[in-house]
Amino acid sequence: MTSTWIPLKTGPRPQADRMAVAAFVCGLVGTVVFNVFFGPCAVLFGILALARGTIRRLRAWLGVAFGVLDLVLLFVLTSAGGTVSWHL
């Protein structure tokens, strides 16, 4: 039995591809926990990944969208509670 090496699908800039994945993960995690930190990180990583030419453009855009959603969610929940921290 021989094993063949299958290369990962990465573009010319693998760091930008990793940033797109990091943006998506930060945005997704930020909708549940600590969105004051993960929201801006997701937006920043997504924009940097798009600027550096990632091939994972959908993940970068979803990271930006989730990051903005995190910040909107934080604003809505803190304004409803009247404090900087929120809980359900």
DSSP file (Angstrom, degrees, kcal/mol; ACC not computed):
  #  RESIDUE AA STRUCTURE BP1 BP2  ACC     N-H-->O    O-->H-N    N-H-->O    O-->H-N    TCO  KAPPA ALPHA  PHI   PSI    X-CA   Y-CA   Z-CA
    1    1 A M              0   0    0      0, 0.0     2,-0.4     0, 0.0     0, 0.0   0.000 360.0 360.0 360.0 122.9    0.0    0.0    0.0
    2    2 A T        -     0   0    0      2,-0.0     2,-0.5     0, 0.0     0, 0.0  -0.805 360.0-142.1-106.8 148.3    1.5    3.3   -1.0
    3    3 A S        -     0   0    0     -2,-0.4     2,-0.4     2,-0.0     0, 0.0  -0.910  11.7-152.8-109.4 136.3    0.5    6.6    0.2
    4    4 A T        -     0   0    0     -2,-0.5     2,-0.6     2,-0.0    -2,-0.0  -0.849  17.5-123.0-107.4 143.9    0.4    9.6   -2.0
    5    5 A W        -     0   0    0     -2,-0.4    -2,-0.0     1,-0.0     0, 0.0  -0.743  21.5-159.1 -87.3 124.3    0.9   13.1   -0.8
    6    6 A I        -     0   0    0     -2,-0.6     2,-0.1     0, 0.0    -2,-0.0  -0.915  17.0-133.3-105.2 116.9   -2.0   15.4   -1.7
    7    7 A P        -     0   0    0      0, 0.0     2,-0.2     0, 0.0     0, 0.0  -0.370  21.5-112.1 -70.6 147.3   -1.0   19.1   -1.7
    8    8 A L        -     0   0    0      1,-0.1     2,-1.3    -2,-0.1     0, 0.0  -0.481  31.1-110.2 -73.8 148.5   -3.2   21.5    0.1
    9    9 A K        +     0   0    0     -2,-0.2     2,-0.3    46,-0.0    -1,-0.1  -0.674  59.9 148.5 -83.8  96.8   -5.0   24.0   -2.0
   10   10 A T        -     0   0    0     -2,-1.3    44,-0.0     1,-0.1     0, 0.0  -0.916  38.7-128.5-127.1 155.8   -3.3   27.2   -1.2
   11   11 A G        -     0   0    0     -2,-0.3    -1,-0.1     2,-0.2    43,-0.1  -0.019  47.0 -77.0 -87.1-165.0   -2.7   30.3   -3.3
   12   12 A P  S    S+     0   0    0      0, 0.0    42,-0.1     0, 0.0    -1,-0.0   0.687 127.1  48.0 -71.0 -15.9    0.6   32.1   -3.8
   13   13 A R    >>  +     0   0    0     40,-0.3     4,-1.3     1,-0.1     3,-0.7  -0.794  62.4 176.9-126.0  88.8    0.2   33.7   -0.4
   14   14 A P  H 3> S+     0   0    0      0, 0.0     4,-2.1     0, 0.0     5,-0.2   0.775  79.6  63.5 -65.4 -25.2   -0.6   31.0    2.2
   15   15 A Q  H 3> S+     0   0    0      1,-0.2     4,-1.9     2,-0.2     5,-0.1   0.890 102.1  49.9 -65.4 -37.6   -0.4   33.6    5.0
   16   16 A A  H <> S+     0   0    0     -3,-0.7     4,-1.8     2,-0.2    -1,-0.2   0.860 108.7  52.8 -67.9 -34.7   -3.4   35.4    3.5
   17   17 A D  H  X S+     0   0    0     -4,-1.3     4,-1.8     2,-0.2    -2,-0.2   0.896 108.7  49.4 -66.4 -39.4   -5.3   32.2    3.3
   18   18 A R  H  X S+     0   0    0     -4,-2.1     4,-2.5     1,-0.2    -2,-0.2   0.866 108.2  54.3 -66.7 -35.1   -4.7   31.5    7.0
   19   19 A M  H  X S+     0   0    0     -4,-1.9     4,-2.4     2,-0.2    -1,-0.2   0.876 105.6  53.0 -66.0 -36.4   -5.9   35.1    7.8
   20   20 A A  H  X S+     0   0    0     -4,-1.8     4,-2.0     2,-0.2    -1,-0.2   0.911 111.2  45.8 -64.6 -41.5   -9.1   34.4    5.9
   21   21 A V  H  X S+     0   0    0     -4,-1.8     4,-2.5     2,-0.2    -2,-0.2   0.901 112.3  51.3 -67.0 -40.5   -9.7   31.2    8.0
   22   22 A A  H  X S+     0   0    0     -4,-2.5     4,-2.7     1,-0.2     5,-0.2   0.881 108.4  52.4 -64.0 -37.8   -8.8   33.1   11.2
   23   23 A A  H  X S+     0   0    0     -4,-2.4     4,-2.3     2,-0.2    -1,-0.2   0.924 110.8  47.1 -63.2 -44.3  -11.3   35.9   10.3
   24   24 A F  H  X S+     0   0    0     -4,-2.0     4,-2.2     2,-0.2    -2,-0.2   0.925 114.7  45.7 -63.8 -45.0  -14.0   33.3    9.8
   25   25 A V  H  X S+     0   0    0     -4,-2.5     4,-2.7     2,-0.2     5,-0.3   0.922 113.4  49.0 -66.6 -44.0  -13.2   31.5   13.1
   26   26 A C  H  X S+     0   0    0     -4,-2.7     4,-2.3     1,-0.2    -1,-0.2   0.908 113.2  47.9 -62.3 -41.4  -13.0   34.8   15.1
   27   27 A G  H  X S+     0   0    0     -4,-2.3     4,-0.8    -5,-0.2    -1,-0.2   0.896 113.6  46.9 -66.4 -39.5  -16.2   36.0   13.7
   28   28 A L  H >< S+     0   0    0     -4,-2.2     3,-0.6    -5,-0.2     4,-0.3   0.917 115.6  44.1 -69.7 -43.5  -18.0   32.8   14.4
   29   29 A V  H >X S+     0   0    0     -4,-2.7     4,-2.6     1,-0.2     3,-1.5   0.867 107.3  61.9 -67.9 -35.8  -16.7   32.5   17.9
   30   30 A G  H 3< S+     0   0    0     -4,-2.3    -1,-0.2    -5,-0.3     5,-0.2   0.709  89.9  66.8 -66.6 -20.7  -17.4   36.1   18.6
   31   31 A T  T << S+     0   0    0     -4,-0.8    -1,-0.3    -3,-0.6    -2,-0.2   0.736 116.7  26.5 -70.2 -18.9  -21.1   35.7   18.0
   32   32 A V  T <4 S+     0   0    0     -3,-1.5     2,-0.4    -4,-0.3    -2,-0.2   0.800 126.5  27.3-107.7 -44.0  -21.2   33.6   21.2
   33   33 A V  S  < S-     0   0    0     -4,-2.6    -1,-0.3     1,-0.2     5,-0.2  -0.973 118.2 -13.5-132.7 135.4  -18.3   34.7   23.4
   34   34 A F    >>  +     0   0    0     -2,-0.4     4,-2.1     1,-0.1     3,-1.4   0.852  62.4 171.3  51.4  52.2  -16.3   37.9   24.0
   35   35 A N  H 3>  +     0   0    0      1,-0.3     4,-1.5     2,-0.2    -1,-0.1   0.649  66.4  72.4 -72.1 -14.2  -17.5   39.7   20.9
   36   36 A V  H 34 S+     0   0    0      2,-0.1    -1,-0.3     3,-0.1    -2,-0.1   0.778 112.8  28.5 -68.9 -24.2  -15.9   43.0   21.9
   37   37 A F  H <> S+     0   0    0     -3,-1.4     4,-1.5     2,-0.1    -2,-0.2   0.840 123.2  45.9 -98.1 -48.3  -12.5   41.4   21.1
   38   38 A F  H  X S+     0   0    0     -4,-2.1     4,-2.3    -5,-0.2     5,-0.2   0.791 105.0  62.3 -72.1 -28.1  -13.3   38.8   18.4
   39   39 A G  H  X S+     0   0    0     -4,-1.5     4,-2.1    -5,-0.2    -1,-0.2   0.973 108.3  39.1 -62.6 -56.3  -15.5   41.1   16.3
   40   40 A P  H  > S+     0   0    0      0, 0.0     4,-2.6     0, 0.0    -1,-0.2   0.868 115.1  54.7 -63.2 -34.3  -12.8   43.7   15.4
   41   41 A C  H  X S+     0   0    0     -4,-1.5     4,-2.9     2,-0.2     5,-0.3   0.913 108.0  49.4 -63.1 -41.4  -10.2   40.9   15.0
   42   42 A A  H  X S+     0   0    0     -4,-2.3     4,-2.3     2,-0.2    -1,-0.2   0.913 112.5  47.0 -64.4 -42.4  -12.5   39.2   12.5
   43   43 A V  H  X S+     0   0    0     -4,-2.1     4,-2.3     2,-0.2     5,-0.2   0.932 115.0  46.5 -64.4 -44.7  -13.0   42.4   10.5
   44   44 A L  H  X S+     0   0    0     -4,-2.6     4,-2.5     1,-0.2     5,-0.2   0.940 114.4  45.7 -64.1 -48.5   -9.3   43.2   10.5
   45   45 A F  H  X S+     0   0    0     -4,-2.9     4,-2.4     1,-0.2    -1,-0.2   0.891 113.3  51.0 -63.3 -39.1   -8.2   39.7    9.5
   46   46 A G  H  X S+     0   0    0     -4,-2.3     4,-2.2    -5,-0.3    -1,-0.2   0.924 112.0  45.2 -64.8 -44.3  -10.8   39.6    6.8
   47   47 A I  H  X S+     0   0    0     -4,-2.3     4,-2.4     2,-0.2    -2,-0.2   0.907 114.2  49.3 -67.3 -41.2   -9.9   42.9    5.2
   48   48 A L  H  X S+     0   0    0     -4,-2.5     4,-1.8    -5,-0.2    -1,-0.2   0.897 110.4  50.9 -65.0 -38.7   -6.2   42.1    5.4
   49   49 A A  H  <>S+     0   0    0     -4,-2.4     5,-1.5    -5,-0.2     4,-0.3   0.909 111.9  46.9 -64.8 -41.1   -6.7   38.7    3.8
   50   50 A L  H ><5S+     0   0    0     -4,-2.2     3,-0.9     1,-0.2    -2,-0.2   0.892 112.0  50.6 -66.9 -38.1   -8.7   40.3    1.0
   51   51 A A  H 3<5S+     0   0    0     -4,-2.4    -1,-0.2     1,-0.2    -2,-0.2   0.819 109.0  51.8 -68.8 -29.7   -6.1   43.0    0.5
   52   52 A R  T 3<5S-     0   0    0     -4,-1.8    -1,-0.2    -5,-0.2    -2,-0.2   0.421 120.0-106.4 -89.7   2.1   -3.3   40.4    0.3
   53   53 A G  T < 5 -     0   0    0     -3,-0.9   -40,-0.3    -4,-0.3    -3,-0.2   0.949  46.2-174.3  81.6  51.5   -5.0   38.3   -2.3
   54   54 A T      < -     0   0    0     -5,-1.5     3,-0.2   -38,-0.2    -1,-0.1  -0.401  27.3-143.7 -74.5 153.6   -6.4   35.2   -0.6
   55   55 A I  S    S+     0   0    0      1,-0.2     2,-1.0   -42,-0.2     3,-0.3   0.583  94.9  73.7 -89.4 -11.1   -8.0   32.5   -2.7
   56   56 A R     >  +     0   0    0      1,-0.2     4,-1.8     2,-0.1    -1,-0.2  -0.474  57.5 149.0 -96.0  61.2  -10.4   31.9    0.2
   57   57 A R  H  >  +     0   0    0     -2,-1.0     4,-2.6     1,-0.2     5,-0.2   0.848  65.6  56.0 -66.8 -35.6  -12.4   35.1   -0.5
   58   58 A L  H  > S+     0   0    0     -3,-0.3     4,-2.7     1,-0.2    -1,-0.2   0.919 108.2  47.8 -64.9 -42.5  -15.7   33.7    0.7
   59   59 A R  H  > S+     0   0    0      2,-0.2     4,-2.2     1,-0.2    -1,-0.2   0.886 111.8  50.5 -65.2 -37.2  -14.3   32.9    4.1
   60   60 A A  H  X S+     0   0    0     -4,-1.8     4,-2.1     2,-0.2    -2,-0.2   0.930 112.5  46.0 -65.7 -44.2  -12.7   36.3    4.3
   61   61 A W  H  X S+     0   0    0     -4,-2.6     4,-2.5     1,-0.2    -2,-0.2   0.892 112.7  50.3 -66.3 -38.8  -16.0   38.0    3.4
   62   62 A L  H  X S+     0   0    0     -4,-2.7     4,-2.9     2,-0.2     5,-0.2   0.871 108.5  53.4 -66.2 -35.3  -17.9   35.8    5.9
   63   63 A G  H  X S+     0   0    0     -4,-2.2     4,-2.2     2,-0.2    -2,-0.2   0.914 110.3  46.6 -62.9 -43.1  -15.3   36.7    8.6
   64   64 A V  H  X S+     0   0    0     -4,-2.1     4,-2.3     2,-0.2    -2,-0.2   0.921 113.9  48.5 -63.7 -43.8  -15.9   40.4    7.9
   65   65 A A  H  X S+     0   0    0     -4,-2.5     4,-2.3     1,-0.2    -2,-0.2   0.919 113.1  46.3 -64.9 -43.8  -19.7   39.9    8.0
   66   66 A F  H  X S+     0   0    0     -4,-2.9     4,-2.3     2,-0.2    -1,-0.2   0.870 110.8  54.2 -66.2 -35.4  -19.6   37.9   11.2
   67   67 A G  H  X S+     0   0    0     -4,-2.2     4,-1.9     2,-0.2    -2,-0.2   0.910 110.2  45.5 -64.0 -42.6  -17.3   40.5   12.7
   68   68 A V  H  X S+     0   0    0     -4,-2.3     4,-2.4     1,-0.2    -2,-0.2   0.901 111.9  52.6 -66.5 -40.0  -19.7   43.3   11.9
   69   69 A L  H  X S+     0   0    0     -4,-2.3     4,-2.8     1,-0.2    -2,-0.2   0.879 106.4  54.4 -61.7 -38.0  -22.6   41.2   13.2
   70   70 A D  H  X S+     0   0    0     -4,-2.3     4,-2.4     2,-0.2    -1,-0.2   0.924 110.1  45.6 -60.3 -45.2  -20.6   40.7   16.5
   71   71 A L  H  X S+     0   0    0     -4,-1.9     4,-2.3     2,-0.2    -2,-0.2   0.881 113.7  48.5 -69.1 -37.4  -20.3   44.4   16.9
   72   72 A V  H  X S+     0   0    0     -4,-2.4     4,-2.7     2,-0.2     5,-0.2   0.917 111.9  50.0 -66.1 -42.8  -23.9   45.1   16.1
   73   73 A L  H  X S+     0   0    0     -4,-2.8     4,-2.5     1,-0.2     5,-0.3   0.903 110.7  49.8 -61.5 -41.8  -24.9   42.3   18.6
   74   74 A L  H  X S+     0   0    0     -4,-2.4     4,-2.3    -5,-0.2     5,-0.2   0.923 112.1  47.9 -62.3 -44.8  -22.7   43.8   21.2
   75   75 A F  H  X S+     0   0    0     -4,-2.3     4,-2.1     2,-0.2    -2,-0.2   0.921 114.1  45.9 -63.4 -44.7  -24.3   47.3   20.7
   76   76 A V  H  X S+     0   0    0     -4,-2.7     4,-1.8     1,-0.2    -2,-0.2   0.931 115.6  44.8 -65.8 -46.3  -27.9   46.0   20.7
   77   77 A L  H  X S+     0   0    0     -4,-2.5     4,-1.6    -5,-0.2     6,-0.2   0.857 114.8  47.6 -70.9 -34.1  -27.4   43.8   23.8
   78   78 A T  H  X>S+     0   0    0     -4,-2.3     4,-1.9    -5,-0.3     5,-0.7   0.863 112.4  49.0 -74.8 -33.7  -25.5   46.5   25.8
   79   79 A S  H  <5S+     0   0    0     -4,-2.1    -2,-0.2    -5,-0.2    -1,-0.2   0.830 111.3  50.3 -73.2 -29.7  -28.0   49.2   25.0
   80   80 A A  H  <5S+     0   0    0     -4,-1.8    -2,-0.2    -5,-0.2    -1,-0.2   0.861 118.0  38.8 -72.8 -34.5  -30.9   46.9   26.0
   81   81 A G  H  <5S-     0   0    0     -4,-1.6    -2,-0.2     2,-0.2    -1,-0.2   0.704 101.2-132.7 -88.0 -21.1  -29.2   46.1   29.3
   82   82 A G  T  <5S+     0   0    0     -4,-1.9     2,-0.3     1,-0.3    -3,-0.2   0.558  73.8  89.9  80.2   8.6  -27.9   49.6   29.9
   83   83 A T  S   <S-     0   0    0     -5,-0.7    -1,-0.3     2,-0.3    -2,-0.2  -0.826  84.2-115.8-129.0 170.1  -24.4   48.3   30.9
   84   84 A V  S    S+     0   0    0     -2,-0.3     2,-0.2    -3,-0.1    -6,-0.1   0.834 101.1  59.9 -75.0 -32.0  -21.2   47.6   29.0
   85   85 A S  S    S-     0   0    0     -7,-0.1     2,-0.3    -4,-0.1    -2,-0.3  -0.638  72.0-165.2 -93.6 156.1  -21.4   43.9   29.8
   86   86 A W        +     0   0    0     -2,-0.2     2,-0.3    -4,-0.1    -8,-0.1  -0.953  11.4 178.7-138.3 157.6  -24.3   41.7   28.7
   87   87 A H              0   0    0     -2,-0.3    -2,-0.0   -10,-0.2     0, 0.0  -0.978 360.0 360.0-152.9 155.7  -25.8   38.4   29.5
   88   88 A L              0   0    0     -2,-0.3    -1,-0.0     0, 0.0    -2,-0.0   0.443 360.0 360.0 -91.8 360.0  -28.8   36.4   28.4
